[in-house]
Amino acid sequence: MKKIIAFAGSSSKNSINKQLVTYVASQFENVSCEILDLDDYEMPIYSADREIESGVPKLAIDFYEKLGSADLILISMAEHNGAYTAAFKNIFDWTSRHNNKLFQQKTMFLMATSPGPRGGLGVLEIAKDRFPRHDANLVATFSLPSFRDNFDPATGITNDPIKNELQSIMKAIAF
């Protein structure tokens, strides 16, 4: 059985990106899925001095191994001031110090959402440019604008054209 590793690039307990990535993961059929929580990978803020003094934390190695167990990685990036959240960036920094090819050529579907009409496009563009440099096989991206207007926690995406776009993307992903 194919395996999906999914997570939101957010440590918020009420993350709209976690709601989106969990919903999308549930739409794939005949797969096993594990939803990661970034709070489970909280580490000291990365610095070269800490790395020299203590090495790469075990949690960064654990995160790398989780990614390696996937056939498909689903990420919904939260956007803070137009870029990655501090929680995600720190995990990304530490894990890339363990192995710069942290995405291990895994098939990746990258998403973002936000309360506003741009739907996290700023962070999505940053990640879309950066992740292939860290060995992501990025096959698709998706942005959900105006989360509260277009998503219901019980039923998922409520805007039919946006829902159809997502379904088309998902059908095209081969992993």
Secondary structure, 3 states (H helix, E strand, C coil): CEEEEEEECCCCCCCHHHHHHHHHHHHCCCEEEEEECHHHHCCCCCCHHHHHHHCCCHHHHHHHHHHHCCCEEEEEECCECCECCHHHHHHHHHHHHHCCCCCCCCEEEEEEECCCCCCCHHHHHHHHHHHHHHCCEEEEEEEECCHHHHEECCCEECCHHHHHHHHHHHHHCCC
